[in-house]
C-alpha cells in the first residue's frame, strides 16, 4: 500500500510541475509558505524590505511527504534583507527534486520603497529567477533502455515575478504576480499554460503586545493571502507571535496543502533555528506529513531604519547581556482643525476672529518653542552623560563583530571543506556511473553478438529438427506401440520392485526383532528357572512345617497358588498388550494424518493454492516401527497360547486326582483358560482390524502420490520458490565442512557479471545491493556450488531467481546503500577463493 501511495504522490507532483507542452518544463515554485520569519520574499517580492530591519543568511530544507521515497524535496540558500533606508534585496540559490526530475537555479530580489507620508509607504518589488530543469540521470536506475527517459529535454528558463505593497501604521496591503513572464531559452519560446502562474493578494497585520512579564513587547504578525490561479483559488492564513527573549511560534492553514505549525528560537542574538511541520488535509490527508527546517544568521544594524519593527531580539540560549536600545519616538504630524464660518458673521468679525486665532497660535507656538528648547537642553545633557556609555557599547559591538567575522570565516572554511567532500563523492559517483554505463554497453554488445550467433545456431537447429521430425514420423507408429508396452512393463516392474523392497524391509525388521525376542526369551527362561528353584525351596520349607496336613490339602494350596500366578501373569500380559496396541493405533493415526495432508495438498494444488510444506518424516523408519509393533503383538499372542497350553496341562493333571468338575478349583481353572482364549481372540481381531486399516491407508497413499507425481509438471512460480527454499535448507542441513582447503579451481562460477548490474521484478526478495559470487541457469550446478560454498565455511550463502533471464544469482552479503556495498565489495573481493568473481547487483522492484 505504501508503494502505491508513493506512486500517487510522484504522479501528482509531476502533473503539477510539468507544463502541457511536448518539451515539458518544471514550473517555478519555491515552497516558502509556512514561515513569516525567513525567506518572505518568495511570498511577495516586497517583503525583503517591508517591516524588515536586518539582513539574513539562511539555509532551508523542505521535505514534502517525507515518509515516501522520491517525494518532493527543496534545498534553499538565501541572503536577503534591508540594505538601505529605501532598498531591500536578496540573492538565493535553490535545488528541487521531484523523483527523477531535478531543477537548479537562482533568484535575484530587489525592493524599492517610496515614502508617501510619515505613516504610509508604497513599495515595489521584483523577483528575477533563472533555473535549469530536466531528468536527473543519476537517479534513473533500470536494466532496460527507455527512449522516453533518454530523450527527455533539459530546459533553461527565466521567470519574472513582480509585486507591490502599500503599508500603513499597522497594516500592509499588496498584490504580486507569480510567473508573469516565463521564457524558455532552450526552444526560444514563451511558456504557456503555466499551472503556477497566478495573481496573489495579501493583507498583513503587525502589532505589539503591551503587557508585563515574559510576553511584554512581544510582536504579533498575521497574514491572509489569496492565490488566484487559472483553475482554482488557494486561500491561506498564518499567524506568528515572537517574544523578545528570542523565541517565536507560528501556525497556518492552506486550503490546497494542509495545516502547519512551527517554532523558532535564537540560539544567540544572531544565530537562529526554525522548524515547521505540515500535516496533509482533505485530498492530501493520505500523503502524510512534511517538514521544513531553517538555520539563519542575522547581521545586526547599528542604524534603525524607518518602516520596520522597533523590536530587539535576544538569544534564548546565549544572551547578549546588553541593555535594550531605546529610540526616540517619532511625533505624528499635527492636523489643523477647520471650522465652518457661520453665514451670519460679517467679514470684519471673521477677520477679527482670524487675527485673534493667529495671535493665540503664535503665542502657543512660542510656548512650544520654549518647551522644545528646554527639552532639547535636557536631552543634550542626557546625551552628553550617555556618550561614554555609547562609546563603550560601540567598542563592545566592534569586538563582537570581529568575533562574528572570525566565526563566519570558520563556518565558510568548514562549508568549503564540506563542498569539496561532496564534490569528491559526486565525481566518484559519476565515475562509477560511467563505468556502469560502459560495462552495460559492453555487455549489450556482447549480448547482441551472442544473439546473432544463437540465431544462426537456432536456424541450423531448426533445419536439423525438421529433418529429425520427418525421420521420426516414419517410425513413430511402431515406436508408440513399443513405448506403450515398455511403459506398462516398466510400471509393473516398479510396482514389483517397490513390493520387494517393502517385503525385504519387513523381513529384515522381523529378523532383527526375532533376535531381540530370542534374547528376551532366554532371559525370561533364566528368570523362570530361578523363580521355580526359589519356589521349590519355599515349597520344601512349607512341607517341613506342615507335615500334619493331608496330601490333598497341600495339592489344593499349590494349585491355588498356580492360578493366582496365572492371573497375575495374564494381567501383566494384558497391560503390555494394551500398550502395544496403543502404539500401533498411534502409528495408524499418523499414517492417516499423512494421507489426509497429502490429499489436502493435492486438492489445494489443483485449485491453484500452494500449501505450507509439512515436517519431514522418515517413511522407512516409521514402517520399520510398525512391523516391530506387529511382531511384538504376535509374540504376545503366541505367549498367551503357550500359557493356555501350560494351564490346560495342569488342569488335566488335577482332573486325574480330583475328578469332580464342579470342584471350585477345577471351575477356576476352566474360567482362567476361557479368559485367556477370549484375550487371544480379541487381540487377533484388533490386530487384523489395524492391519486392514494400514492396507487401506497404503493404497490411498499410493494413489495420492501418483496424483502428486502427475501434478509435478505444472508447478507455478511459487512452487518453484518453495522448492528452491527447501533445497537450500536441505543443502545447509546435510552438508559438512570440507576436510581439505578448497581453491578457486574447485568452484564453477557460471556466467560472468559486470561491476554493477541492475535487475527488476524479483519476487520474494527485498530491494538492496547484493554481493553476488556466482550465476547459474542449471539447478544442478547451482546446488553443487552451494554445497562447495558451505564446505568452504560460507554458511550465509543464499540465492534469488530472475525470471526474466532464468538465472540463479548466488550471493553472500546484502546492503541497503551503494556506499556500504562498495566498501564491502572492495574489502571482500578476492579475500577467499569463493569471492574471486564477486560483483554487485542492485535489485529494484
PAKOLVEX-722346 format. One record per residue (C-alpha): x, y, z. Coordinates in steps of 0.001 Angstrom, whole numbers, plus 500000, padded with zeros to 6 digits. Layout:
<pts>
XYZ...
</pts>
This chain:
<pts>
500000500000500000502883502343500843504439501768497449501093502521495768500669505824497646504232506772496757503387506378493079500330508618493555502478511306495165505027511247492370502274511297489754500631514300491429503917516204491686504811515594488051501339516644486851501501519807488986505027520742487943505056519907484201503551522190481620501330520834478878503972521355476175505693518484474372509061519659475797507864519623479422509411522155481851509241522110485655507316525107486998508968527742489246507536527316492734509594527705495959507559526181498901508232529002501420504596529192502538504918528210506230507256530905507634506746534615508419510323534933509669512655533874506834512573533865503009509455536058502927510493537492499540509039534347497919505584535246499331505798538794497878508967540344496362508492543490498526508795541519501790512602541696501746512006545371502680508549545600504319508716545558508153512317544390507946515290545785509885518194543344509293519915541191506691519944537361506964521841534405505597519627531319505775519829527656504781516491525895504351515431522315503638511816521401502841510875517689502722507320517221501486505530513935502411508796512645503878507634509077504515507541508315500780510517507510498580511337510120495894508920512678497392509426516406496559512408517997498307513802521574498198517205522942499267517428526764499521520352529096500342519422532766500688520984536154501554518352538875501854517018541776503925517152545559504382520245547169502812519390550877502851516713553223504113514650552657500952516153549445499478515699545730500215517392542984498198518296539312498172520081536565496294519042532882496547520194529544495168517880526522495124517623522888494062514372520919493871513991517159493382510739515553492187511674511861491936513865511691488838513040515336487915515521517994489030515719521800488963518659524034489930518857527800489734518922531172491450516635534112492246517613537785492477515291540006494533515020543804494611512563546023496504512352549870496474510256551973498848508680555375498216507513557322501325504011558699500744503844560451504115505053559865507669502869556787508196502331555370504711504737553739502288504492552343498763506969549542497988507756547972494593509475544589494323510700542117491725511942538503491784514050537562488745514687533808488566516801531636486297516931527823486514517521524599484600515132521665484716515298518136483390515872514460484215518485513561486859520149510659485040521961509670488239518592508886489837517425506673486938518229503027487624516901500458485171518063497315483371516212498196480169516606501116477752513784503663477901513768506105474980511271508380476745513816508958479527516904509208477310515208511780475037513655513855477845514657517533477234516641519706479643515450523322479623516809526700480789514114529131481953513979532757483115510977533959485112509796537387486326507628537848489438506686541488490277504865542734493361503641545886495137502786546698498763501106549670500436501864549997504147500110551973506911500808552197510638499881548556511361498519547156508107500029546245504732498083545543501532499571544228498325499489542029495257502056540076493274502066538135490016503766534739490091505420533675486821504198536782484986506834536070482342508457532660481794510796532301478806512386529017477727515844529611476238516058526007475012513332526418472396513314530272472399509612530441473252507437531983475920505943529324478178502176528999478023499640527197480207501885527503483281499970525890486215501919528040488735501031531365487058498726533284489409497699536616490927498247536766494692496725539313497067497609539722500743496682541548503949499415541786506622498968542998510199501909543795512517501375544809516160502855544570519642501578543208522955501564545769525772501670543756528972504028542765531732506319539821532234507583537354529669505293538487526804505922542226527242506605543939523869506006540656522010505463541077518278502294539683516690502085539177512904499114537913510895498952537288507141495936536434504986496511535774501289494558534520498307496247532933495269494093533185492118495188530529489611493666529592486277491845526506487529491448527128491273491839529632494103494019528907497151493211530631500451495822530680503208496439532330506550499310532494509048499925533981512491503190534408514395503966535513517958507602536472518654508806537045522231511772539441522732513559536737524727514326535060521403511546532528520723508593532562518351505737530277517335503594530247514230500623528381512760498903528402509418496341526912507096496450526425503305493310525274501511495365523293498958498105521704501034497454521419504758497634522873508229501029523824509609502705524716512896506218525839513697508566527075516369511830529004516263514434530286518652517544532421518707520490530365519898522305533680520218521061537129519271522391536442515729522033532677515144518508531274514833516848527913514125513284527412512895511230524223512335507806523955510655505593520891510494502860520437507883500106517807508038498115516895504947494381517602504975491490516979502622492679515350499384496250515309500726495435513589504046496725510222502800500084511735501828501232512259505404503456514944506864506017517462505592508972519011507382510703522385506935513861523417508830515848526667508574519175527780510073519832531538509831522457534124510701521384537766511332523559540803510576522727543471513167522441547120512163523553549981514389521191552245512453517451551991512977515509552197509704512059553704509347509081551487508397510368548479510334509736546716513597511301548568516556511895545239518304515145543813519688515608540048519860517775538397522468519371534930522375517269532354524255520204530013524955523093532537524881522047536048525951523988539076524758523601540704528229523180544099526511520657546625527579517852547073525115518388550048522860515947552903523171514925555119520310513216558436520386509576558140519486508597559947516342505807562536516685502808562295514464502178565432512404499515567610513977496410568155511970494837571646511915491220571807512844488951573571510436485634575208511263482857576421509031482216580147509230478612580867510047476887582741507316475577585284509770479086586601510650480295589722508831483671589813507103485057592137509781484079589778512534485622586930510660488854588898510125488972589842513803488485586261514874491202585160512445493655587677513892492815586564517395493365582929516494496599583810514754497838585656517834496850582742520029498541580297517700501675582429517677501663582565521477501147578792521667503975578268519151506305580441521229505441578426524340506018575175522466509342576524521154510477577442524662509413573988525908511247572427522984514414574404523768514213573353527411513583569742526430516435569901523918518805571204526602517696568379528866518191565837526103521630567235525259522654566949528885521406563370528981523124562579525670526378564030526964526069561805530047525473558745527893528225559463525393530738557392527313528220554555527667527526554636523900531249554629523126531743551613525395528827549870523665530377550716520278533715549195521279531944546081522562529950545875519305533189546100517330534660543240519355531530541171518769531658541999515069535288540864514866534381537629516678531458537211514301533719537714511271536164535117512653533308532665513270531946533366509794535370532624508302535472529382510273531981528412509073532898529323505496536059527183505681534039524255507022531448524791504278534167524840501619535670521627503027532224520018503048531645521225499480534928519651498382533934516402500090530527516453498383532140517241495027534596514359495510531719511997496302529840513291493263532823512725490986533264509239492396529580508508491806529859509840488240532898507634487623531008504622488929528020505520486761530220505981483675531918502655484379528496501041484787527261502566481510530399501467479684530136497994481149526444497866480264527263498896476678529940496197476502527582493576477891524851494694475480527229494461472515528349491013473633524732490025474105523830491205470600526769489280469127525775486238471118522159486689469992523240486661466351525311483551466928522447481881468757520074482849465926522360481153463378522560478086465599518779478184466029518212478239462235520590475332461807518967473505464708515520474096463185516656472577459894518081469577461726514927469342463800512747469335460690514854466510459245514624464651462539510845465136462686510487463792459167512525460720460114510658460370463372507285460488461609508325457465459581508914455255462651506511456885465119503640454413464682505769451392465598507642453323468314504436454376470061503187450799470279506517449605471617506702452543474044503293451686475495504333448083476035507638449114477608505864451649479812503426449013481036506325446645481761508226449437483487505261450341485702504752446686486589508466446262487297508454449390489512505479448076491486507132444690491895510391446329492931508595448517495492506791445438496863510093443526497008511822446376498825508936446680501283508952442909501883512723442923502286512493445740504839509763443829506646511836440610506723514907442486507930512900444182510649511314440830511614514730439164511761516078441913513956513031441702516160513310437883516302516833438225517663515571440690520219512690438378521188515013435355521400517313437252523747514313438306525812513026434713525831516353433343527069516436435976529767512823435133530705513667431405530871516581432113533189514329434224535364511655431486535272514136428792536267515336430952539134511734431523540143510974427747540010514074426981542072513049429570544651509502428229544617510816424660545192512873425882548119509854427646549603507687424584548968510175422263550734510201424555553729506418424656553727506220420845553564508595420575556508506420422914558582503084421313557535503672417567557965500345417221559821498298418413556780496978415918554297498341415427550786495043416675549276495205419964551187498822420573550048497795419981546414494802422323546750497009425105548130499674424615545439497110424617542641495516427773544048498900429482544035499385428448540372496039430013539468496958433208541286500258433283539402498473432718536088496013435521536829498836437876537699500723436865534537497547437442532496497079440950533923500665441841533101500297440418529592497071442391529034498723445625530166501746445036527920499494444067525015497294447162525509500400449351525396501486447723522118498020448220520570498001451886521671501364452432519984500156450683516821496964452774516884499113455931517079501086454781514034497863454118512124496600457582513093499919459088511969499646457296508605496062458533508264497171462108509086499917461915506429497334460658503935494938463485504830497722466082504486498783464662501120495187464617499869494617468190501092497846469326499410496774467730496105493257469168496323494543472680497069497175472416494344494521471539491763492749474770492817495961476770492397496606477145496157500100476411497465500097474903500982502886475129503542505357472175503476504881469568506232507601468460508651509870465825507092509195462228508295511144459098507508508637456664505933511022453693506051511723454276509764508008454542510518507254451347508567510005449524510476508449450653513779505048449383512630506489445956511687508249445817515053504961446523516884503147443857514815505863441330515682505632442201519390501850441714519272502321438335517526504784437323520227502350438342522975499620436266521306501997433292520978502984433703524611499273433673525589498719430468523591501678428869525379500184429844528732496860428256527708498662425021526814500516425094530139497426425698532309495420423098530351498115420534531151497914421424534847494122421197534680494247417721533069496741416621535711494426417810538510491377416083536993493214412811537426493305413462541165490064415453541654487601414220539040484743416398540222484440419131537570482231421138539894485084421470542298485719425131542999489400424969541950488563422994538782485911425576537866488501428350538391490910426516536055488222426339533350487327430039533793491002431055533594491508429011530397488408430573528793489517434072529776492936433521528182491303432257524986488993435278524909492010437599525336493791435935522425490684436152520206490235439873520947493923440574520315493788438778516978490683440746515970492304444073516945495461443186515052493502442188511947491481445422512055494601447573512305496352445629509513493308446176507256493357449899508111497069450107507262496436448336503959493646450772503038495815453754504007498710452434501928496519452030498843495069455518499250498537456996499885499917455374496739497042456875494773497657460377496188501378460075495492500639459242491886498415462325491790501294464458493076503708462954490541501302463785487731500948467308489113504681467984489374504964469189485766502518472033486440504252473779489332503902477566489227506484480121490210505501479970493883506053476220493863509476476788492331510313479300495061509230476865497788511284474075496203514299476399495978513975477298499662513634473620500606516677472735498504518778475432500204517607474317503645518383470672502852521853471520501495522715473603504564521436470889506904523251467908505408526480469479504072529518469113506339532666471291506227535372470029503864538494468423505330540677469929502591541120473588501686539180474443498508540779476616495804539357478857493080539610475981490562537208473925492700534343476377492061532219476757488921531175480452488975528932480168485917528265483253483812530459486368484362528956489654485610529783493348485125530899495526488039527363496830488672524156495265487314520538496245487941517669493752487807513946494422488202510901492361489098512430489924491638509679488415493787510116487385497443513358489405497719513879492870499275515386495791497366519065496472498024522649495866496883523741492205496772527343490930496548526926488109494020529589485375493853528165483093491110525420482950488428523934479680487093520997478675484942521302474945485699519819473837489046522342471013489481525277473398489005523634475827491402523307473156494121526873471957493527528199475490494004526112475935497190527499472690498651531095473722497971530438477190499380529150475672502635532029473182502680534434476138502482532800477754505557530421480274503905527236479463505874525464482755504935525287481860501249521862482404499613520393482955496143517494484567494231515939483764490830515475486246487949512513485020485900513390487433483070516767485781482391516119482352484044519258482821486134520075481983489754522178484710491439524142483276494396525202485901496974526814486100500386526023489633501606523308492297501183523350496073501903520815498894501787523132501591500326525620501608497457528354503140499611528200500293502143528063497716499350531074499228497544533183499257500724532270495626501410532965494665497765536419496266497810537186494572501120535825491097500340536584490530496639539461488083496301539800487581500065538646483969499643538653481581496662534862481797496846534915485605496332537307485787493364534497486646490877532389488758493271530323491598491763527493493941492796523847493516491717521108496001492632517530494714492961514996497401492122511353496342492201
</pts>
